[in-house]
Amino acid sequence: METQLLRNPEILPSEEVLQDVLKNSFPVYIELIKAITNNTLGLVPEWHYYNDGKAWLCKVVFKKKTIFWLSVWEQYFKIAFYFTEKHCEGIASLPIDGVIKEQFSKSKPIGKLLPLVINITDGSQLNDTLKIIEFKKSLK
């Protein structure tokens, strides 16, 4: 069973805390943060403790637009994007792994939004993730 971590509101998700809980996927997390905060993408990660879910989440934004949410699980992290139905075609045309597209096509809506969730365990998943980030950033 999956266990979401970072549940103590008193313990901020510092690099040391993240390294301790993510273990082998910590270098991948660092690589992602470097890629999204560079001058090309210019995204800003914002860690907050959310009382509704009783956990720390990282909201990644561009200006005022939320690009994705990052949550920390036992030895990996999840990235969650939310799209409207009109963006399904755009996702389907992205040059990304077919498994991601298939999971997205089967995802159940949350209100009017369709979640696209990727469990990041190693660096091989970053290329597809960055393509989705660029697509999300380009949307109006």
C-alpha positions as CSV (number, residue, x, y, z in Angstrom):
1,M,0.0,0.0,0.0
2,E,1.2,3.5,-0.8
3,T,2.0,5.8,2.1
4,Q,2.1,9.5,1.6
5,L,4.8,11.2,3.7
6,L,5.5,14.7,5.1
7,R,2.5,14.7,7.4
8,N,3.9,16.6,10.3
9,P,3.1,20.4,10.0
10,E,6.1,21.2,12.2
11,I,8.7,19.6,10.0
12,L,9.4,21.6,6.9
13,P,10.3,19.7,3.7
14,S,13.9,20.8,3.6
15,E,16.5,19.2,1.3
16,E,17.7,17.0,4.2
17,V,14.2,15.8,5.1
18,L,13.4,15.1,1.4
19,Q,16.7,13.2,0.9
20,D,15.9,11.1,4.0
21,V,12.4,10.1,2.8
22,L,12.9,9.9,-1.0
23,K,16.2,7.9,-0.8
24,N,17.1,6.7,-4.3
25,S,14.7,9.1,-6.0
26,F,16.1,12.2,-4.3
27,P,18.6,12.9,-7.1
28,V,15.7,12.7,-9.6
29,Y,13.8,15.2,-7.5
30,I,16.8,17.6,-7.5
31,E,17.2,17.2,-11.3
32,L,13.5,18.0,-11.7
33,I,13.7,21.1,-9.5
34,K,16.8,22.4,-11.4
35,A,15.1,21.8,-14.8
36,I,11.8,23.6,-13.8
37,T,13.4,26.6,-12.1
38,N,15.9,27.3,-14.9
39,N,15.5,30.4,-17.0
40,T,13.8,28.5,-19.8
41,L,10.8,27.3,-17.8
42,G,11.0,29.7,-14.9
43,L,8.6,27.8,-12.6
44,V,8.4,28.4,-8.8
45,P,8.0,25.5,-6.4
46,E,6.0,26.5,-3.3
47,W,5.8,24.1,-0.3
48,H,2.7,24.4,1.9
49,Y,1.1,22.3,4.6
50,Y,-2.5,21.6,3.6
51,N,-4.9,20.9,6.5
52,D,-7.5,19.2,4.2
53,G,-5.0,16.5,3.2
54,K,-2.9,16.7,6.4
55,A,0.3,16.7,4.4
56,W,2.9,19.0,2.8
57,L,2.5,19.5,-1.0
58,C,4.5,21.4,-3.4
59,K,2.5,23.6,-5.8
60,V,4.6,24.5,-8.8
61,V,3.5,27.8,-10.5
62,F,4.3,30.0,-13.4
63,K,3.2,33.5,-12.5
64,K,-0.2,32.8,-11.0
65,K,-0.9,29.6,-12.9
66,T,-0.6,26.3,-11.2
67,I,1.4,23.9,-13.5
68,F,1.4,20.8,-11.3
69,W,1.4,19.5,-7.7
70,L,4.1,17.4,-6.2
71,S,3.5,15.0,-3.3
72,V,6.1,12.8,-1.5
73,W,5.5,9.1,-1.0
74,E,7.7,6.3,0.4
75,Q,10.8,6.4,-1.8
76,Y,9.2,8.2,-4.7
77,F,7.2,11.4,-5.5
78,K,4.1,12.0,-7.5
79,I,3.4,14.7,-9.9
80,A,-0.2,15.6,-10.6
81,F,-1.4,17.7,-13.5
82,Y,-5.0,18.7,-14.0
83,F,-6.5,19.3,-17.4
84,T,-9.9,20.1,-18.9
85,E,-11.5,17.9,-21.5
86,K,-10.5,20.2,-24.3
87,H,-6.8,19.4,-23.6
88,C,-7.2,15.6,-24.1
89,E,-6.3,15.8,-27.8
90,G,-3.2,17.9,-27.0
91,I,-2.0,15.3,-24.4
92,A,-2.7,12.5,-26.9
93,S,-0.5,14.2,-29.5
94,L,2.5,14.7,-27.2
95,P,5.6,12.6,-27.9
96,I,5.4,10.8,-24.5
97,D,5.1,7.2,-23.3
98,G,1.9,5.6,-24.4
99,V,1.3,4.2,-20.9
100,I,1.0,7.8,-19.6
101,K,-1.5,8.6,-22.4
102,E,-3.5,5.5,-21.7
103,Q,-3.7,6.1,-18.0
104,F,-4.8,9.7,-18.7
105,S,-7.5,8.6,-21.1
106,K,-8.9,6.3,-18.4
107,S,-8.7,8.8,-15.5
108,K,-11.9,9.7,-13.7
109,P,-12.7,13.4,-13.7
110,I,-12.4,15.4,-10.4
111,G,-15.2,17.9,-11.0
112,K,-14.5,19.3,-14.5
113,L,-10.8,18.4,-14.3
114,L,-9.0,15.3,-15.5
115,P,-5.9,14.2,-13.5
116,L,-2.7,13.1,-15.1
117,V,-0.5,11.6,-12.4
118,I,3.0,10.3,-12.7
119,N,4.8,8.3,-10.0
120,I,8.5,9.4,-10.4
121,T,10.9,6.7,-9.2
122,D,13.8,7.3,-11.6
123,G,15.3,9.7,-14.1
124,S,13.9,8.0,-17.1
125,Q,10.6,9.5,-16.4
126,L,11.8,13.1,-16.4
127,N,11.9,13.6,-20.2
128,D,8.1,12.9,-20.6
129,T,7.3,14.8,-17.4
130,L,9.1,17.9,-18.8
131,K,7.2,17.6,-22.1
132,I,3.9,17.6,-20.2
133,I,5.1,20.6,-18.1
134,E,5.9,22.6,-21.2
135,F,2.5,21.7,-22.7
136,K,0.7,22.8,-19.5
137,K,2.7,26.0,-19.3
138,S,1.7,26.8,-23.0
139,L,-2.0,26.6,-22.3
140,K,-4.1,29.7,-22.0
